[in-house]
Amino acid sequence: MSKRSAQKTAIVTGGANRIGAAIARELHDMGMDVVIHFNSSTTAASTLVQKLNAARPDSAHLLQSDLREPDGCRTLIEQVYAINKRVDVLINNASVFYPTSLQEFTTGDWDELMSVNLKAPLFLAQAAAPYLARTRGSIINLADIYADQPLGNHIIYNISKAGLIMLTKSLAKELGPDVRVNAISPGVIFWHDNMNENEKNGILESTILKQQGNAKDISNAVRYLIDYADYTTGQVLVIDGGRTLCS
């Protein structure tokens, strides 16, 4: 077996920015080769890959794909496998988030939010499952506390993330014992656009730890689920500073 084929390989969808980028850096620090998937964030994705490769040559790779198309999902996984002839970790992080009021949402809103947030993780898991089984790998889905505590005016987004939690549990049953599947539900890691200071302070006051989280909190959880949770599958790890206990 060649050195490259023995190298553990992880893919992070939507890995160019924010939580996705933090997860990619964490996986890279764990010694894995990392595939940064992006759709339109070309500059950010390229910059991250360059930084990771500067630290460890030929350890980070860049792949573009529109995850709204199932064929794009299958092709993406095949491209990941071709790098080192293995897939060890699939991080379903790519997500679409915007308001959809009950009175005004469209079929286009439904198709986009459900395709990226729920359908893509399913088709990516389907394509990756045979490769993950060979390495006894794992899937981690990035859900949201709004899957259980719905956010007003975001009905389709809430549904998509609730579906992602059920997908996590269903995949854990379908793919066990060879592949572990878990989810992480973040609370306030980054503020939503156009949120004023009063709204932010109100959220912090209704959070037990009285503070905002950061992307490292999520990447640490990813490391835990990969390296220290061999007896854990089908679970949702909530990283929200205790906010859901106050709802």
Summary of the structure (lengths in Angstrom):
residues: 247
radius of gyration: 17.6
end to end distance: 52.7
largest distance: 58.2
contacts: 827
relative contact order: 0.13
helix: 49%
strand: 15%
